[in-house]
Amino acid sequence: MAERNRGLLRHAPWRFLPADGVAHFEQRGWCAARIDPLFPAAVALGRLDTPEAHRLAAGPQPDPATPAAPRGAAS
């Protein structure tokens, strides 16, 4: 199933990742009650079930309020 989804997502028309993270939505009046990182949620739901996935999901997760710069971007 994961392999099939990977193929579907590869052809997704666009990806949305605002540079200012959650602040993008807060500035427009939205308020998030809870934000869950995608990777640990996938592990918890059994979507990713490898030792490496469990190790990475247990580690520190990015802060949704201050997302990391895209690869190759000047810092």
N, CA, C and O atoms as a CHARMM CRD file, in Angstrom:
* protein
*
  300
    1    1 MET  N      0.81600  -1.19000   0.00000 PROA 1      0.00000
    2    1 MET  CA     0.00000   0.00000   0.00000 PROA 1      0.00000
    3    1 MET  C      0.86700   1.26400   0.00000 PROA 1      0.00000
    4    1 MET  O      0.57400   2.22000  -0.71800 PROA 1      0.00000
    5    2 ALA  N      1.92300   1.26500   0.79800 PROA 2      0.00000
    6    2 ALA  CA     2.79500   2.44000   0.85100 PROA 2      0.00000
    7    2 ALA  C      3.42100   2.71100  -0.51600 PROA 2      0.00000
    8    2 ALA  O      3.54400   3.86400  -0.93000 PROA 2      0.00000
    9    3 GLU  N      3.81200   1.65400  -1.20600 PROA 3      0.00000
   10    3 GLU  CA     4.42400   1.81800  -2.53100 PROA 3      0.00000
   11    3 GLU  C      3.41500   2.41500  -3.51400 PROA 3      0.00000
   12    3 GLU  O      3.75700   3.28000  -4.32100 PROA 3      0.00000
   13    4 ARG  N      2.19500   1.95400  -3.43900 PROA 4      0.00000
   14    4 ARG  CA     1.14900   2.48900  -4.32800 PROA 4      0.00000
   15    4 ARG  C      0.90700   3.97300  -4.03500 PROA 4      0.00000
   16    4 ARG  O      0.77700   4.76900  -4.96400 PROA 4      0.00000
   17    5 ASN  N      0.84500   4.35000  -2.75900 PROA 5      0.00000
   18    5 ASN  CA     0.63900   5.74900  -2.39600 PROA 5      0.00000
   19    5 ASN  C      1.80500   6.61600  -2.82400 PROA 5      0.00000
   20    5 ASN  O      1.60700   7.75700  -3.24000 PROA 5      0.00000
   21    6 ARG  N      3.01400   6.09700  -2.72900 PROA 6      0.00000
   22    6 ARG  CA     4.18400   6.86600  -3.15600 PROA 6      0.00000
   23    6 ARG  C      4.04100   7.24500  -4.62600 PROA 6      0.00000
   24    6 ARG  O      4.34800   8.37400  -5.00800 PROA 6      0.00000
   25    7 GLY  N      3.58700   6.33100  -5.43200 PROA 7      0.00000
   26    7 GLY  CA     3.37800   6.62300  -6.85100 PROA 7      0.00000
   27    7 GLY  C      2.29200   7.66100  -7.06800 PROA 7      0.00000
   28    7 GLY  O      2.42800   8.53800  -7.92100 PROA 7      0.00000
   29    8 LEU  N      1.20700   7.56600  -6.29400 PROA 8      0.00000
   30    8 LEU  CA     0.13100   8.54300  -6.41800 PROA 8      0.00000
   31    8 LEU  C      0.59700   9.93600  -6.01600 PROA 8      0.00000
   32    8 LEU  O      0.28000  10.91600  -6.69000 PROA 8      0.00000
   33    9 LEU  N      1.33800  10.02900  -4.93800 PROA 9      0.00000
   34    9 LEU  CA     1.78200  11.32700  -4.45300 PROA 9      0.00000
   35    9 LEU  C      2.83600  11.95900  -5.35100 PROA 9      0.00000
   36    9 LEU  O      2.95700  13.18300  -5.41200 PROA 9      0.00000
   37   10 ARG  N      3.60000  11.11800  -6.05100 PROA 10     0.00000
   38   10 ARG  CA     4.62500  11.64500  -6.95300 PROA 10     0.00000
   39   10 ARG  C      3.98500  12.51100  -8.04200 PROA 10     0.00000
   40   10 ARG  O      4.60600  13.45400  -8.53200 PROA 10     0.00000
   41   11 HSD  N      2.76100  12.19600  -8.41200 PROA 11     0.00000
   42   11 HSD  CA     2.07400  12.92800  -9.46800 PROA 11     0.00000
   43   11 HSD  C      1.09500  13.96500  -8.91500 PROA 11     0.00000
   44   11 HSD  O      0.26000  14.48400  -9.65600 PROA 11     0.00000
   45   12 ALA  N      1.19200  14.26600  -7.62600 PROA 12     0.00000
   46   12 ALA  CA     0.30500  15.26900  -7.03400 PROA 12     0.00000
   47   12 ALA  C      0.53900  16.60900  -7.73700 PROA 12     0.00000
   48   12 ALA  O      1.67900  16.94900  -8.05400 PROA 12     0.00000
   49   13 PRO  N     -0.52200  17.36500  -7.98000 PROA 13     0.00000
   50   13 PRO  CA    -0.38000  18.61000  -8.73900 PROA 13     0.00000
   51   13 PRO  C      0.43800  19.67900  -8.03200 PROA 13     0.00000
   52   13 PRO  O      1.07800  20.49100  -8.70000 PROA 13     0.00000
   53   14 TRP  N      0.43900  19.70700  -6.69500 PROA 14     0.00000
   54   14 TRP  CA     1.21800  20.71600  -5.98300 PROA 14     0.00000
   55   14 TRP  C      1.39700  20.29100  -4.54100 PROA 14     0.00000
   56   14 TRP  O      0.67600  19.44100  -4.01900 PROA 14     0.00000
   57   15 ARG  N      2.37500  20.90700  -3.92200 PROA 15     0.00000
   58   15 ARG  CA     2.62100  20.70200  -2.50000 PROA 15     0.00000
   59   15 ARG  C      2.58000  22.07200  -1.83700 PROA 15     0.00000
   60   15 ARG  O      3.11000  23.04300  -2.37700 PROA 15     0.00000
   61   16 PHE  N      1.95700  22.14900  -0.67800 PROA 16     0.00000
   62   16 PHE  CA     1.83000  23.42300   0.01600 PROA 16     0.00000
   63   16 PHE  C      2.64500  23.38200   1.29000 PROA 16     0.00000
   64   16 PHE  O      2.37000  22.58200   2.18400 PROA 16     0.00000
   65   17 LEU  N      3.64100  24.23500   1.37600 PROA 17     0.00000
   66   17 LEU  CA     4.46700  24.36000   2.56400 PROA 17     0.00000
   67   17 LEU  C      4.78400  25.83900   2.73200 PROA 17     0.00000
   68   17 LEU  O      5.77800  26.32600   2.19200 PROA 17     0.00000
   69   18 PRO  N      3.93900  26.56300   3.48400 PROA 18     0.00000
   70   18 PRO  CA     4.19500  27.99400   3.64400 PROA 18     0.00000
   71   18 PRO  C      5.51000  28.23100   4.37000 PROA 18     0.00000
   72   18 PRO  O      5.84800  27.50700   5.30700 PROA 18     0.00000
   73   19 ALA  N      6.24200  29.23300   3.94200 PROA 19     0.00000
   74   19 ALA  CA     7.55400  29.52800   4.51900 PROA 19     0.00000
   75   19 ALA  C      7.46800  29.89100   5.99200 PROA 19     0.00000
   76   19 ALA  O      8.41700  29.65500   6.74000 PROA 19     0.00000
   77   20 ASP  N      6.34200  30.46400   6.42200 PROA 20     0.00000
   78   20 ASP  CA     6.20700  30.86200   7.81600 PROA 20     0.00000
   79   20 ASP  C      5.44200  29.84200   8.65700 PROA 20     0.00000
   80   20 ASP  O      5.02100  30.14900   9.77200 PROA 20     0.00000
   81   21 GLY  N      5.26200  28.63900   8.13400 PROA 21     0.00000
   82   21 GLY  CA     4.64900  27.55500   8.90000 PROA 21     0.00000
   83   21 GLY  C      3.23500  27.86700   9.35700 PROA 21     0.00000
   84   21 GLY  O      2.42500  28.39800   8.59800 PROA 21     0.00000
   85   22 VAL  N      2.95100  27.53200  10.60100 PROA 22     0.00000
   86   22 VAL  CA     1.62000  27.70900  11.16300 PROA 22     0.00000
   87   22 VAL  C      1.21400  29.18300  11.18400 PROA 22     0.00000
   88   22 VAL  O      0.02500  29.49400  11.10900 PROA 22     0.00000
   89   23 ALA  N      2.17400  30.08000  11.28200 PROA 23     0.00000
   90   23 ALA  CA     1.87300  31.50700  11.29900 PROA 23     0.00000
   91   23 ALA  C      1.09500  31.92600  10.05300 PROA 23     0.00000
   92   23 ALA  O      0.30100  32.86600  10.10700 PROA 23     0.00000
   93   24 HSD  N      1.31400  31.24300   8.94100 PROA 24     0.00000
   94   24 HSD  CA     0.58800  31.52900   7.69900 PROA 24     0.00000
   95   24 HSD  C     -0.92000  31.44900   7.93600 PROA 24     0.00000
   96   24 HSD  O     -1.67200  32.30200   7.46300 PROA 24     0.00000
   97   25 PHE  N     -1.35400  30.44200   8.65600 PROA 25     0.00000
   98   25 PHE  CA    -2.77200  30.24200   8.91800 PROA 25     0.00000
   99   25 PHE  C     -3.26600  31.14100  10.05300 PROA 25     0.00000
  100   25 PHE  O     -4.38700  31.64900  10.00300 PROA 25     0.00000
  101   26 GLU  N     -2.43200  31.33700  11.07000 PROA 26     0.00000
  102   26 GLU  CA    -2.82400  32.19200  12.18600 PROA 26     0.00000
  103   26 GLU  C     -3.06100  33.62800  11.72600 PROA 26     0.00000
  104   26 GLU  O     -3.96400  34.29800  12.22600 PROA 26     0.00000
  105   27 GLN  N     -2.25800  34.10200  10.78000 PROA 27     0.00000
  106   27 GLN  CA    -2.42600  35.45500  10.24200 PROA 27     0.00000
  107   27 GLN  C     -3.72700  35.60200   9.47000 PROA 27     0.00000
  108   27 GLN  O     -4.17900  36.71700   9.21100 PROA 27     0.00000
  109   28 ARG  N     -4.32000  34.49200   9.10800 PROA 28     0.00000
  110   28 ARG  CA    -5.57600  34.50600   8.36000 PROA 28     0.00000
  111   28 ARG  C     -6.76500  34.11100   9.23100 PROA 28     0.00000
  112   28 ARG  O     -7.84500  33.81200   8.72200 PROA 28     0.00000
  113   29 GLY  N     -6.55500  34.11200  10.56200 PROA 29     0.00000
  114   29 GLY  CA    -7.65100  33.87800  11.48400 PROA 29     0.00000
  115   29 GLY  C     -7.84700  32.43700  11.93400 PROA 29     0.00000
  116   29 GLY  O     -8.76200  32.16600  12.71200 PROA 29     0.00000
  117   30 TRP  N     -7.03500  31.52100  11.48000 PROA 30     0.00000
  118   30 TRP  CA    -7.15800  30.12800  11.88300 PROA 30     0.00000
  119   30 TRP  C     -6.40400  29.91700  13.19100 PROA 30     0.00000
  120   30 TRP  O     -5.41300  30.59700  13.45800 PROA 30     0.00000
  121   31 CYS  N     -6.86500  28.99200  13.99000 PROA 31     0.00000
  122   31 CYS  CA    -6.19700  28.66100  15.24600 PROA 31     0.00000
  123   31 CYS  C     -6.13800  27.13500  15.37200 PROA 31     0.00000
  124   31 CYS  O     -7.17000  26.46700  15.42700 PROA 31     0.00000
  125   32 ALA  N     -4.94400  26.60900  15.41600 PROA 32     0.00000
  126   32 ALA  CA    -4.78000  25.15600  15.52700 PROA 32     0.00000
  127   32 ALA  C     -4.88100  24.74100  16.98400 PROA 32     0.00000
  128   32 ALA  O     -4.15100  25.25100  17.83400 PROA 32     0.00000
  129   33 ALA  N     -5.77700  23.82300  17.26900 PROA 33     0.00000
  130   33 ALA  CA    -5.91100  23.29300  18.61800 PROA 33     0.00000
  131   33 ALA  C     -4.79100  22.30500  18.90400 PROA 33     0.00000
  132   33 ALA  O     -4.33600  22.17800  20.04000 PROA 33     0.00000
  133   34 ARG  N     -4.34800  21.60000  17.85500 PROA 34     0.00000
  134   34 ARG  CA    -3.29100  20.60100  18.01200 PROA 34     0.00000
  135   34 ARG  C     -2.62100  20.39200  16.66400 PROA 34     0.00000
  136   34 ARG  O     -3.28100  20.37100  15.62600 PROA 34     0.00000
  137   35 ILE  N     -1.30800  20.23900  16.69100 PROA 35     0.00000
  138   35 ILE  CA    -0.55100  19.95900  15.47400 PROA 35     0.00000
  139   35 ILE  C      0.30000  18.72900  15.73200 PROA 35     0.00000
  140   35 ILE  O      1.14500  18.73000  16.62700 PROA 35     0.00000
  141   36 ASP  N      0.08000  17.68700  14.95600 PROA 36     0.00000
  142   36 ASP  CA     0.83700  16.44800  15.10700 PROA 36     0.00000
  143   36 ASP  C      1.81200  16.29700  13.95400 PROA 36     0.00000
  144   36 ASP  O      1.41900  16.44600  12.79700 PROA 36     0.00000
  145   37 PRO  N      3.07800  16.00300  14.24200 PROA 37     0.00000
  146   37 PRO  CA     4.03200  15.75100  13.16500 PROA 37     0.00000
  147   37 PRO  C      3.59800  14.52100  12.35700 PROA 37     0.00000
  148   37 PRO  O      3.15800  13.52200  12.92600 PROA 37     0.00000
  149   38 LEU  N      3.72200  14.60000  11.06200 PROA 38     0.00000
  150   38 LEU  CA     3.26000  13.54400  10.17300 PROA 38     0.00000
  151   38 LEU  C      4.02400  12.23600  10.35200 PROA 38     0.00000
  152   38 LEU  O      3.41600  11.16600  10.39200 PROA 38     0.00000
  153   39 PHE  N      5.33000  12.30900  10.45900 PROA 39     0.00000
  154   39 PHE  CA     6.14600  11.09500  10.51000 PROA 39     0.00000
  155   39 PHE  C      5.85200  10.24800  11.74900 PROA 39     0.00000
  156   39 PHE  O      5.59900   9.05200  11.60500 PROA 39     0.00000
  157   40 PRO  N      5.87400  10.81700  12.96900 PROA 40     0.00000
  158   40 PRO  CA     5.53400  10.00500  14.13800 PROA 40     0.00000
  159   40 PRO  C      4.09900   9.47500  14.09500 PROA 40     0.00000
  160   40 PRO  O      3.83000   8.37600  14.57900 PROA 40     0.00000
  161   41 ALA  N      3.18000  10.24800  13.51900 PROA 41     0.00000
  162   41 ALA  CA     1.79900   9.78100  13.40000 PROA 41     0.00000
  163   41 ALA  C      1.73000   8.55900  12.48700 PROA 41     0.00000
  164   41 ALA  O      1.00000   7.61100  12.77300 PROA 41     0.00000
  165   42 ALA  N      2.47900   8.57900  11.40100 PROA 42     0.00000
  166   42 ALA  CA     2.49900   7.43300  10.48300 PROA 42     0.00000
  167   42 ALA  C      3.04100   6.19000  11.17400 PROA 42     0.00000
  168   42 ALA  O      2.53500   5.08900  10.95800 PROA 42     0.00000
  169   43 VAL  N      4.06300   6.36000  12.00200 PROA 43     0.00000
  170   43 VAL  CA     4.61500   5.22100  12.75000 PROA 43     0.00000
  171   43 VAL  C      3.58000   4.71300  13.75300 PROA 43     0.00000
  172   43 VAL  O      3.36600   3.50600  13.86700 PROA 43     0.00000
  173   44 ALA  N      2.94300   5.62500  14.47700 PROA 44     0.00000
  174   44 ALA  CA     1.94700   5.23400  15.48200 PROA 44     0.00000
  175   44 ALA  C      0.77700   4.49000  14.86000 PROA 44     0.00000
  176   44 ALA  O      0.20800   3.59600  15.48600 PROA 44     0.00000
  177   45 LEU  N      0.41000   4.85000  13.63500 PROA 45     0.00000
  178   45 LEU  CA    -0.70500   4.20300  12.95400 PROA 45     0.00000
  179   45 LEU  C     -0.29400   2.93700  12.20600 PROA 45     0.00000
  180   45 LEU  O     -1.13000   2.27300  11.59300 PROA 45     0.00000
  181   46 GLY  N      1.00900   2.60400  12.25900 PROA 46     0.00000
  182   46 GLY  CA     1.47800   1.40000  11.58400 PROA 46     0.00000
  183   46 GLY  C      1.71400   1.57900  10.09500 PROA 46     0.00000
  184   46 GLY  O      1.88000   0.59100   9.37900 PROA 46     0.00000
  185   47 ARG  N      1.73200   2.80600   9.61500 PROA 47     0.00000
  186   47 ARG  CA     1.96600   3.05100   8.18800 PROA 47     0.00000
  187   47 ARG  C      3.44800   2.88500   7.83600 PROA 47     0.00000
  188   47 ARG  O      3.79100   2.46700   6.73000 PROA 47     0.00000
  189   48 LEU  N      4.31600   3.22000   8.79100 PROA 48     0.00000
  190   48 LEU  CA     5.75900   3.00800   8.64300 PROA 48     0.00000
  191   48 LEU  C      6.17900   2.10400   9.78600 PROA 48     0.00000
  192   48 LEU  O      6.08900   2.49500  10.95000 PROA 48     0.00000
  193   49 ASP  N      6.63100   0.91400   9.47500 PROA 49     0.00000
  194   49 ASP  CA     6.91900  -0.05100  10.53400 PROA 49     0.00000
  195   49 ASP  C      8.28900  -0.69300  10.33600 PROA 49     0.00000
  196   49 ASP  O      8.40300  -1.90700  10.16400 PROA 49     0.00000
  197   50 THR  N      9.31300   0.13600  10.36400 PROA 50     0.00000
  198   50 THR  CA    10.67600  -0.36800  10.30100 PROA 50     0.00000
  199   50 THR  C     11.42200   0.14600  11.52900 PROA 50     0.00000
  200   50 THR  O     11.02700   1.16000  12.10500 PROA 50     0.00000
  201   51 PRO  N     12.49000  -0.53300  11.93800 PROA 51     0.00000
  202   51 PRO  CA    13.25600  -0.04000  13.08800 PROA 51     0.00000
  203   51 PRO  C     13.76200   1.38700  12.88000 PROA 51     0.00000
  204   51 PRO  O     13.75800   2.18500  13.81700 PROA 51     0.00000
  205   52 GLU  N     14.19300   1.71100  11.67600 PROA 52     0.00000
  206   52 GLU  CA    14.68700   3.06700  11.41300 PROA 52     0.00000
  207   52 GLU  C     13.56400   4.09500  11.53900 PROA 52     0.00000
  208   52 GLU  O     13.77600   5.17900  12.08200 PROA 52     0.00000
  209   53 ALA  N     12.38200   3.76800  11.04600 PROA 53     0.00000
  210   53 ALA  CA    11.24400   4.67800  11.15100 PROA 53     0.00000
  211   53 ALA  C     10.90600   4.93500  12.61500 PROA 53     0.00000
  212   53 ALA  O     10.64300   6.07400  13.00000 PROA 53     0.00000
  213   54 HSD  N     10.91100   3.89000  13.42800 PROA 54     0.00000
  214   54 HSD  CA    10.61800   4.05000  14.85500 PROA 54     0.00000
  215   54 HSD  C     11.68200   4.91500  15.52700 PROA 54     0.00000
  216   54 HSD  O     11.35700   5.75600  16.36500 PROA 54     0.00000
  217   55 ARG  N     12.93600   4.71600  15.17000 PROA 55     0.00000
  218   55 ARG  CA    14.03100   5.50200  15.76100 PROA 55     0.00000
  219   55 ARG  C     13.88300   6.97600  15.38800 PROA 55     0.00000
  220   55 ARG  O     14.01100   7.84900  16.24700 PROA 55     0.00000
  221   56 LEU  N     13.61800   7.25400  14.12800 PROA 56     0.00000
  222   56 LEU  CA    13.48800   8.64100  13.68500 PROA 56     0.00000
  223   56 LEU  C     12.23700   9.31400  14.25100 PROA 56     0.00000
  224   56 LEU  O     12.26800  10.50000  14.57800 PROA 56     0.00000
  225   57 ALA  N     11.15400   8.57500  14.36700 PROA 57     0.00000
  226   57 ALA  CA     9.92000   9.14100  14.90100 PROA 57     0.00000
  227   57 ALA  C     10.05900   9.47500  16.38500 PROA 57     0.00000
  228   57 ALA  O      9.39000  10.38100  16.88200 PROA 57     0.00000
  229   58 ALA  N     10.92000   8.75000  17.09000 PROA 58     0.00000
  230   58 ALA  CA    11.12300   8.99400  18.51900 PROA 58     0.00000
  231   58 ALA  C     12.02300  10.20100  18.76800 PROA 58     0.00000
  232   58 ALA  O     12.06500  10.71800  19.88400 PROA 58     0.00000
  233   59 GLY  N     12.73300  10.65000  17.75200 PROA 59     0.00000
  234   59 GLY  CA    13.65300  11.77600  17.89400 PROA 59     0.00000
  235   59 GLY  C     12.94100  13.10600  17.87100 PROA 59     0.00000
  236   59 GLY  O     11.71500  13.16100  17.77300 PROA 59     0.00000
  237   60 PRO  N     13.70800  14.18200  17.96200 PROA 60     0.00000
  238   60 PRO  CA    13.10800  15.51400  17.94000 PROA 60     0.00000
  239   60 PRO  C     12.42000  15.79000  16.60200 PROA 60     0.00000
  240   60 PRO  O     12.89300  15.37300  15.54500 PROA 60     0.00000
  241   61 GLN  N     11.30600  16.49300  16.67300 PROA 61     0.00000
  242   61 GLN  CA    10.53500  16.81500  15.47900 PROA 61     0.00000
  243   61 GLN  C     10.62700  18.32200  15.21900 PROA 61     0.00000
  244   61 GLN  O     10.84900  19.09700  16.14900 PROA 61     0.00000
  245   62 PRO  N     10.45900  18.73700  13.97600 PROA 62     0.00000
  246   62 PRO  CA    10.53300  20.16900  13.66200 PROA 62     0.00000
  247   62 PRO  C      9.40800  20.94500  14.34500 PROA 62     0.00000
  248   62 PRO  O      8.32600  20.41000  14.58300 PROA 62     0.00000
  249   63 ASP  N      9.67400  22.19500  14.65100 PROA 63     0.00000
  250   63 ASP  CA     8.67900  23.07500  15.24800 PROA 63     0.00000
  251   63 ASP  C      7.80500  23.62700  14.13000 PROA 63     0.00000
  252   63 ASP  O      8.32100  24.31200  13.24700 PROA 63     0.00000
  253   64 PRO  N      6.50000  23.35600  14.13200 PROA 64     0.00000
  254   64 PRO  CA     5.64400  23.83300  13.04500 PROA 64     0.00000
  255   64 PRO  C      5.52800  25.35300  12.98400 PROA 64     0.00000
  256   64 PRO  O      5.13100  25.90300  11.95600 PROA 64     0.00000
  257   65 ALA  N      5.87000  26.03100  14.06700 PROA 65     0.00000
  258   65 ALA  CA     5.81000  27.49300  14.06500 PROA 65     0.00000
  259   65 ALA  C      7.02000  28.10200  13.37100 PROA 65     0.00000
  260   65 ALA  O      6.94700  29.23300  12.89100 PROA 65     0.00000
  261   66 THR  N      8.12700  27.37700  13.30900 PROA 66     0.00000
  262   66 THR  CA     9.34000  27.87100  12.65400 PROA 66     0.00000
  263   66 THR  C      9.92600  26.76200  11.79000 PROA 66     0.00000
  264   66 THR  O     10.89800  26.12100  12.18900 PROA 66     0.00000
  265   67 PRO  N      9.35300  26.52800  10.61700 PROA 67     0.00000
  266   67 PRO  CA     9.83000  25.45200   9.75600 PROA 67     0.00000
  267   67 PRO  C     11.26000  25.70500   9.26600 PROA 67     0.00000
  268   67 PRO  O     11.71200  26.84500   9.16500 PROA 67     0.00000
  269   68 ALA  N     11.94500  24.61700   8.96900 PROA 68     0.00000
  270   68 ALA  CA    13.31400  24.72300   8.44600 PROA 68     0.00000
  271   68 ALA  C     13.28400  25.26000   7.03300 PROA 68     0.00000
  272   68 ALA  O     12.30000  25.09100   6.31300 PROA 68     0.00000
  273   69 ALA  N     14.36200  25.90400   6.64500 PROA 69     0.00000
  274   69 ALA  CA    14.48900  26.40900   5.27100 PROA 69     0.00000
  275   69 ALA  C     14.60600  25.22200   4.31500 PROA 69     0.00000
  276   69 ALA  O     15.17400  24.19400   4.68300 PROA 69     0.00000
  277   70 PRO  N     14.08400  25.34700   3.10300 PROA 70     0.00000
  278   70 PRO  CA    14.21600  24.27700   2.12400 PROA 70     0.00000
  279   70 PRO  C     15.68900  23.99900   1.82400 PROA 70     0.00000
  280   70 PRO  O     16.54000  24.87800   1.96100 PROA 70     0.00000
  281   71 ARG  N     15.96700  22.78700   1.42000 PROA 71     0.00000
  282   71 ARG  CA    17.35000  22.43000   1.06400 PROA 71     0.00000
  283   71 ARG  C     17.85900  23.34600  -0.02300 PROA 71     0.00000
  284   71 ARG  O     17.16400  23.63600  -0.99600 PROA 71     0.00000
  285   72 GLY  N     19.09400  23.79900   0.16300 PROA 72     0.00000
  286   72 GLY  CA    19.72100  24.66000  -0.82600 PROA 72     0.00000
  287   72 GLY  C     19.44000  26.13800  -0.62300 PROA 72     0.00000
  288   72 GLY  O     20.01200  26.98300  -1.31200 PROA 72     0.00000
  289   73 ALA  N     18.55800  26.45600   0.32300 PROA 73     0.00000
  290   73 ALA  CA    18.24200  27.85600   0.57900 PROA 73     0.00000
  291   73 ALA  C     19.33300  28.47800   1.44300 PROA 73     0.00000
  292   73 ALA  O     19.90900  27.81700   2.30700 PROA 73     0.00000
  293   74 ALA  N     19.60200  29.72800   1.20400 PROA 74     0.00000
  294   74 ALA  CA    20.60300  30.43600   2.01100 PROA 74     0.00000
  295   74 ALA  C     20.05200  30.64800   3.40000 PROA 74     0.00000
  296   74 ALA  O     18.86400  30.92600   3.56600 PROA 74     0.00000
  297   75 SER  N     20.91000  30.51900   4.40900 PROA 75     0.00000
  298   75 SER  CA    20.42100  30.70800   5.78000 PROA 75     0.00000
  299   75 SER  C     20.92600  31.98800   6.38500 PROA 75     0.00000
  300   75 SER  O     20.60700  32.29600   7.53300 PROA 75     0.00000
